[in-house]
Amino acid sequence: MLFKIVKPALSALLQIAVMLMAIFWLLDSGAQVMGYRWQWERIPQYLFVYDEGTWWRGELIDGLLVTLKLSAISLVATLVIGLLMALLRLSHSIVGRCIARIYVELIRNTPLLVQIYLLYFVFGPIVGLDRFSTAVVALALFQGAYTAEILRAGLNSIPQGQFEASYSLGLSKWILYKSVILPQVVQRTLPPLTNEMVSLIKNSSIVSVMAIFDLTTQGRNIVSETAMPFEIWFTIAGIYLVLTLLLSALATWLEHSMGDKWKNRN
């Protein structure tokens, strides 16, 4: 069991190391051609600062924590919205199907940046949302539309006989979906759901237009103060890369773990 947990993590770390070495080699080669002097020695102070015997978080770590908080809350809201819309798309209610269809088509066919501006300047003030809440709503609504289609495809892949067998055993709809249907849907849709999680983390950088002090906003502020755009932006790109690779490794482990569990049941 421990090996199954450690193996994906080691694989992700190896990928990160190889990619970082390749990136640094390309950057160094380009800098030599342009005659640019890198100032990587100044980067650590924006990650952690040691002062008077105490370690303090730098601006980039503060921004990273905001990004993680924003992404985590948005992810939960995304899954809730996606599941609700998927169930509505498959329901017998004409009104429910129409609402879900309009929502999915409207969100998927308009840019995220436009949606953020509309929520922040129009709908947010009407309902009294602050900047952080508006960012969560914007990300959750945007990713929820794509997640809804993924979950709908997963629900359609479940054989109808499983529903009929569950009803014949007297299972309620809550128990049916909680214990029989949704675990299979999650297992079957985990790879595309992982892609949506990765997209959510990357799309969280767009909320910097709302002056939320996430990782991207902190990076922009540091660049304006230090005139080190390459070092700062490459560092931020590396942080996002580490986050997404670790998330992919976790999803891979969950996929194998859930697959083994269902094999043992069968």
N, C-alpha and C positions, 0 to 999 in steps of 0.2 A: 504493500500500500504506500509506504514511504517513497519507494522508488518511483511509483506512478506520479507522485506529487512533485518530486525533485526533478525528474527527467524533463518535463516541459519547461520548468524554470531554468534549468541549465541550458536547454536548447535556446531559450529566449535570450539568455545572457550571452551565449556564444554568438548569436545573430547580431546582437547589439555591438559586441566587441569588434566583430569583423566589419560591420557597416561603419562604425566610428573610425576605425583605422583607415578604411578606404576614403572616407570623407576628409579626414585630416590630411591624408596624402595629397588628395586633389587640391585642397585649400592651400597647402604649403607650396605646391607646384605653381598654382595660380598666383600666389603672392610674390614668389620669386620672379615670375615673368613681369608682373606689374610694378615691382619694386616697392610693394606695400609692406610695412612693418606691423606684424600682429602684436596685439597687446593682451594676450591671453592671461598674463600674470595678474591683470586687474579684475578678472572675472570672479575669482573666489569670494571677493568682498561683497558681491551682490547675491551670493548664496548663503554664506554664514560669516559672521563677524565675531572675532574674539576680543572682548574688551573687559578689562578689570577682572580677569579670572572667570568670565561668564561668556558662553556662546550665545549669540543673538542671531535671529533669522535675518537674512538679507531680503532685499526687495523682491527678487525672483522667487524665493521660497514663499514669501507672503502671497505673491500672485498665484503661485502653484496651489496653495491651500484653498484660495478662493475658487480657482478652476475646478479642483477636486470636489469641493462642496457643491458648486453649481452643477457639475456633471452628475454627481450622485443623486441629488434631488430631482434633476431633470430626467434621469434614467428611470427612477421609480414612477414618476408621472407619465413618462413615455410608455412604459409597459402597461400601466392602467388604462391610458387612453387607447393604446393599440388594441388591447384585448377587448375593451368595450366596443370599439368600432368594428372589430372583426366579428363579434357576436351579433351586432346589429346588422351587418352585411348579410349574415346567414340566417337572420330571424325571419319569422313569417309576417312580421309587421311591415306594411308598405311604407309607412311613415319612417320607421326606424331605418329601413334600407335606403330610403331617399336621403335622410340626414347623413348617414355614414358615407354614402356615395358622393354627395356634394362636398362634405368635409375633405375626403381623400383627394378628390379631383382639384378642389380649390387650393389646398395646401401644396400638393405636389407640382402644380403648374404655376406657382408664383415664387419668386426668389425669397430666400430667408431674410435677406437684408431689408427688403420691402416690408415683410411681415413684422420685423423688429421695429421699424420706424412707425408703422401703423399702431402697433401695440403701445409703444413708448409715448408717442405724441398724441394719439387719438383715444384708444380704448383704455389705456392704463390710467390716465388722469380721471376718466369718467368713473371707474370702479375703485379708484384709490390705491392702485398698485405702486409699490416703490420700484426702484430700478432693478434690484436683485430679483424680486418676484416677477417682474415683467420679463426678465431674461429667462427665468425658469419656464414661464408659460410659453414664450416664443419657441424655445428649444423643444419643449415637450410636444407642442402642437405640430411642429415641423417634423420631428422624428416619429411622432405617433402615427402620422399618415402612412409612412413607409412600413412601420412596424405592424400596422393593422393589416396590410396586404400580406405580409409574411406570415402572420398568425392565421389569417384566413386560409391561406394555402395549406398551412399545417393542419388546420381543423378539417379541411376538405380531404386530406390524405388519410384520415382515420376511417376505417371500414364502417359502414352503416350497421353491420352486424354487432359491433361492440356496443352501440347505443341501444339496439334492440335487446341484446342480452342483459345489459345493465337494468333496463326498465323491467324486464321479466323477473329479475331478482329483487325488484322492489326498491332499488337505489333511488334516492332523491337526485334532482339535477345538481345540487351542490356537491354531493358525494361523487356523482358520476364525473363531473368535470375536475374536481379536486384530486381524486384518487386514480382515475382511469384515463381520462382524455388529456388533460393539460400536461401531465408528465411526459406522455408520448409526443405531444406537440412541441414541448420545449426541446426534447431530444432531437426531433427531426428538423427543427428550425434553428438550432443553436448556431450553426455557422453563419447564416445570414443575419441572425440577431446580433452576433458578435460584430459583424460589419457595421451594423447600425450603431452599436455602442462606440465603436472607434470613430465613426462619423460624428457622433454627438460630442465626443471629446474635442475633436478638431473644430467642429462648428462653434463650440463655446468661445473660440477666439474672436468670433464676429461680434459678440456682445460688447467688445471693447468700445464700439461706437457709442455706447450708452454711458461711457465713463465709469464702468465697473472696474475696479482695480484687480482684474484677473492677471494671468501670466502675460498676456499680450500687451495689456495696458501698461503694466510695470515695465516691460521691455521697451515700449515706445518712450516712456518717460526717461528711462536710463539713457537711451540713445540720444535724446535731445540734450541731455546734460553732459554726456561724455564724448559724443561724436565717434562712437565705436559701433557703427551699425552692423558690421559683419560679425564681430565677436559675439555681440548680444543676440542677434537673430539666429545665428547658428547654435548658440547655447540653448535658446528657447526651442528651436527645432529638435535638438537632441533630447530635451526633456519630454516633449510630446512623443518622440519616437520611443523612448523608454516606457512611457505610460501605455502606449498602444500595443507594443510587443508583449509586455507583461499581461495585459488584458487578453490578448490572443492566446498566450500560453495557458492562462487560467481557463479560458473557454475550451481549449483543447483537452485539458485534464477533465473538466466537467463532462464533456462529450463522451470520453472514454469511460469515465466512472459511471455515468448513467447507462451507457450501453452494456457494461458488464452487469449492472444491477438488473436490467431487464432480461438479459440472457439467463441469469441465475433464477429469475422468477419463472421463465419459460422451461 
